[in-house]
Amino acid sequence: MSVLTNNSESESEAAVDPIESPGARLRKARQSQGLDQAKVAAQLHLSETMIESLEWDDFDVLPGAVFVQGYLRNYARLLQLPEGEILAAFQALSPAQQSHGFPNGKVATVGKEVRSSHGAVRMMTWLIVLSLLVLLGIWWQGQLDLRLGGDPIGTPAEVAPVIEPLPEMQNDTGVLTLSPPPAQEDEAPVESQAVVADSLEGETPSEAEVAEVEDVVVADQEAAQESMAIQLEESEADAVASVDEPPPAPVETPAPAPAAPRVVFEFSERCWAEVRDANGKARIFGEIAAGTTRLLDKGPAPYTVVLGNASGVSITVDGVAYDLKRHARANVARFSFDPSNL
Amino acid sequence: MLFRRIRGMFSNDLSIDLGTANTLIYARGQGIVLNEPSVVAIRQDRGPGGAKSVVAVGEDAKKMLGRTPSNITAIRPMKEGVIADFTVTEKMLQYFIHKVHETRIIRPSPRVLVCVPCGSTQVERRAIKESAAGAGAREVYLIEEPMSAAIGAGLPVDEARGSMVLDIGGGTSEVAVISLNGIVYANSVRVGGDRFDEAIVSYVRRNYGTLIGDATSERIKIEIGSAYPGNDVKEIEVKGRNLAEGIPRSFTLNSNEILEALQEPLAGIVGAVRTALEQTPPELGADVAERGIVLTGGGALLKDIDRLLQEETGLPVIVAEDPLTCVARGGGRALELIDERGGDVFSVE
């Protein structure tokens, strides 16, 4: 290289770059060591134009930041310049170039995006998770209730017949306890009886009514010795004659209920059946084989029925088919019914 | 499954460079969070069939290598880039993943991208996948190491231009030509840092009649090893057991001797690069010739290895910035790209 070109280069450099750029430093070092671009290019296995671009900081014509850094490092090492300084100068000169491509992800991405570890995101997640758990709990509770007390909630229509006959039964038992000592009756039981009657009728009976009740009891005792039909007639007549209170109540214990309608269970298929009477006593219980016919003629009236295979069973009340389908849920029928109130 | 997903919300996406020598973990948005040797120390309880328990993992376990009593074994569960001991690898990964999420109350269940050597078989890949899943990962992606290394080095992998990357790891060296987000050519040779260490051990035994350990030979390689004759000659004093006397002796090695010792493994790497250049389609070869070969991996830190390759191939060779972490960083970047553009951006499995 001639002195002239050297001068021109240094002048232009001074004009362009008051702060030393990596290219300028390399160029100076190369010149001071008396190397020319061709020799450097041969040693670095790069083309001369690339060396020139490096020396003039013209990085646009060079491949990418990664390659430029590599070339600069190699060049610096060749000239025994500190690599770190040259690279630092390059980075200071072209931060844009540096971020070109995919450089250190750690520099590029830290703290910019809202990550799942971010406080707010985490708080929201916890809230969502908690609310979901609470909802799940509520739903579960609901499921549990439904399973435990399934019937009353499920079929409110059936509740009425179950509850309705209860007063009759109470009345029945009440009458029975009263009946053994009809003569010794003192004020207290009578009063209590009156109260029961009160609550049942909603009227205000007095002594007279108590007497009537006693009459009924006496009549009952008599009736018990006679046939059932007569009993019925008598008791009904008594009831009509004596009070407005529901006539079958004071009537004989279980007798009238089964006598009235004839309830027949016909099992066309094998089926689990559980039929309990009003006292909770099992009348039909167990797995019944196909082709069996059972007559339900015992126990007080409202029966609680569970049929495991409702489609395989038909119920007839006095020869009239009873509709099981409305009770069947998934082929399991749970219901209670009173044959006389159908 | 649901719980894994919920736990996943509290875990970072991880890119794991499961290397033979070192395991690096890059957490999304945090950078390199773990860089530890892939070593596990295991204690075997007395008696036949005694219970095994992990004593130490990583740096602590590496210190134990070659210094353990009979009931403890310090092992490297990875050999030549693939799993040699499945259970221990799983334990190690579990430990590392947990370590990265140390402060969390909930057991982490991150999405994990693991880098595998391009020469690994389906069985080996499956083993890595299973072991990462066993270590608690919610989803496991696999990416080929050279691709990850190229992304980590900042090469324009998505351009229609050939980029050649040479990743010198602990167990394997991988050379690949990448264009349009795909690997055009890849080859893996089972030469890496470990082979350098072995070469030094056998050189010292042959020429000095002295036995040195792996740790010592690694120290020699790091301190005075070089791949190309330089102007300055460095020396190091080492101690080893003299085979003839059976007594530990101290002696001095210089960098030229180490250069000589490393000739064989280095020739293997140079050969792989030459083959790659031969096999590369001409257009891509031209791109590589114009811009050069990029070196990544721990092996790229060997002094003057770029000059050796430069002289041998006549092409410009550059060492990527922070070559040791390129693969892990590239994996992290790949995870981000998968999220941005969908799973089929790279040949991820």
Interface residues (C-beta under 8 A of the other chain):
Chain A: L44 H45 L46 P63 G64 A65 V66 F67 Q69 G70 Y71 R73 N74 G101 F102 P103 N104 G105 K106 T109 V110 G111 E113 R115 S116 S117 R122 T125 V129
Chain B: I6 M9 F10 S11 N12 Y26 R28 G29 Q30 G31 I32 I151 G152 A153 G154 L155 P156 E290 R291 G292 V294 D306 Q310 G314 L315 P316 V317 I318 V319 A320 E321 D322 R329 G330 G332 R333 E336
